[in-house]
């Protein structure tokens, strides 16, 4: 249960209801996710959140599939169950298979583990200019 209650559409004022309608017509697919119903208690914060989301997810040079993968990885690392379910479903809708999701989880697991090892050993950066030149070659 959230520490701030949801603000259902039926209890929202006209300003918040208008924002909820915008959410339902765009990324909400007919409903207002719970996180945004909590934000409904502060219309300025709610509006800023959806404008920020739109400017990031609906614009820019990155491919929408790449953005969805990044969103999925972020919510997975943050252990955001709602986000994991939402972004996994969106990846599947974009044609990603269960095998690909498992492969991506393996990538996250590997780099999280090796980063923990490197950080736990307080290892210094050993990427030399020669390595950077090699990696930047076309």
matplotlib code that plots the C-alpha trace (Angstrom):
import matplotlib.pyplot as plt

x = [0.0, 1.4, 2.3, 0.1, -3.3, -4.3, -6.5, -9.1, -10.6, -14.0, -12.4, -10.1, -10.8, -11.3, -7.6, -6.4, -9.2, -8.0, -4.5, -5.8, -7.7, -4.4, -2.7, -5.5, -5.4, -1.7, 0.5, -2.1, -4.1, -7.4, -6.4, -4.4, -1.5, -1.4, 1.8, 0.1, -3.0, -0.7, 0.8, -2.7, -2.6, -0.3, -1.4, 1.9, 4.0, 1.6, 1.7, 5.5, 5.9, 3.8, 5.5, 8.9, 7.9, 6.6, 9.7, 11.9, 9.9, 8.0, 10.8, 14.4, 16.8, 16.9, 14.8, 11.6, 12.6, 16.0, 14.2, 11.9, 14.9, 16.5, 13.3, 12.9, 16.5, 16.1, 12.9, 14.4, 17.5, 15.3, 13.1, 10.0, 7.5, 4.9, 7.5, 8.9, 5.4, 4.6, 7.8, 8.1, 4.6, 5.6, 8.7, 6.7, 4.2, 7.2, 8.1, 10.7, 10.7, 11.0, 14.4, 15.6, 14.3, 16.2, 19.3, 18.9, 18.5, 21.8, 23.5, 22.2, 23.3, 26.8, 27.5, 25.9, 28.0, 31.3, 30.6, 30.1, 33.4, 35.3, 33.7, 34.2, 37.9, 38.2, 39.9, 41.1, 40.1, 42.6, 41.2, 44.3, 44.3, 45.4, 42.3, 40.1, 41.6, 41.0, 37.4, 36.7, 38.0, 35.3]
y = [0.0, 3.4, 5.9, 8.4, 7.2, 7.0, 9.8, 8.1, 9.9, 10.1, 12.2, 14.3, 18.0, 19.1, 20.0, 16.5, 14.8, 16.5, 15.3, 11.8, 11.9, 12.8, 9.8, 7.5, 8.6, 8.2, 5.8, 4.7, 2.8, 3.6, 3.7, 5.8, 3.9, 3.9, 6.0, 8.8, 8.6, 9.2, 12.2, 13.5, 15.0, 17.7, 18.6, 20.5, 17.4, 15.2, 17.4, 17.7, 14.0, 13.3, 16.1, 14.7, 11.2, 12.4, 14.4, 11.4, 8.5, 10.1, 12.3, 12.1, 10.2, 6.8, 4.0, 3.4, -0.3, 0.8, 3.3, 0.5, -1.8, 1.0, 1.6, -2.2, -2.4, 0.6, -0.7, -4.2, -2.8, -0.7, -3.8, -1.8, -4.7, -2.5, -1.2, -4.6, -5.9, -2.9, -2.7, -6.5, -6.4, -3.5, -5.3, -8.4, -6.2, -4.9, -8.5, -9.4, -13.0, -14.7, -16.0, -12.4, -11.1, -13.9, -13.0, -9.4, -10.4, -12.4, -9.3, -7.3, -10.1, -10.3, -6.5, -6.1, -8.9, -7.8, -4.2, -5.4, -7.3, -4.3, -1.9, -4.4, -4.7, -0.9, -1.4, 1.5, 2.3, 0.5, 1.7, 3.1, 5.4, 2.4, 0.5, 3.5, 3.9, 0.2, 0.5, 3.6, 2.1, 1.6]
z = [0.0, -0.9, 1.8, 0.0, -1.1, -4.7, -6.0, -8.1, -11.1, -9.3, -6.5, -8.6, -9.5, -13.1, -13.6, -12.5, -14.4, -17.6, -17.0, -16.2, -19.5, -21.3, -19.7, -20.6, -24.2, -24.6, -22.6, -20.1, -22.7, -21.2, -17.5, -15.1, -13.6, -9.8, -9.6, -11.5, -9.3, -6.3, -8.1, -8.7, -5.2, -6.7, -10.2, -10.9, -10.1, -12.1, -15.1, -14.9, -14.7, -17.8, -19.7, -18.8, -19.8, -23.1, -23.8, -23.1, -24.5, -27.4, -28.8, -29.6, -31.7, -29.9, -31.4, -29.3, -28.8, -27.4, -25.1, -23.9, -23.2, -21.2, -19.2, -18.6, -17.4, -15.1, -13.4, -13.2, -11.4, -9.1, -8.3, -9.4, -9.8, -11.5, -13.9, -14.6, -15.5, -17.6, -19.5, -20.0, -21.5, -23.8, -24.9, -25.8, -27.7, -29.7, -30.6, -27.9, -26.9, -23.5, -24.6, -25.4, -22.0, -20.3, -22.2, -21.2, -17.6, -17.9, -19.2, -16.2, -13.9, -15.3, -15.2, -11.8, -10.5, -12.1, -10.9, -7.4, -7.5, -8.9, -6.4, -3.5, -4.3, -4.7, -8.1, -10.1, -13.6, -15.9, -19.2, -21.0, -24.0, -26.1, -25.0, -25.8, -29.2, -29.9, -28.8, -30.8, -34.1, -36.7]

ax = plt.figure().add_subplot(projection="3d")
ax.plot(x, y, z, "-o")
ax.set_aspect("equal")
plt.show()
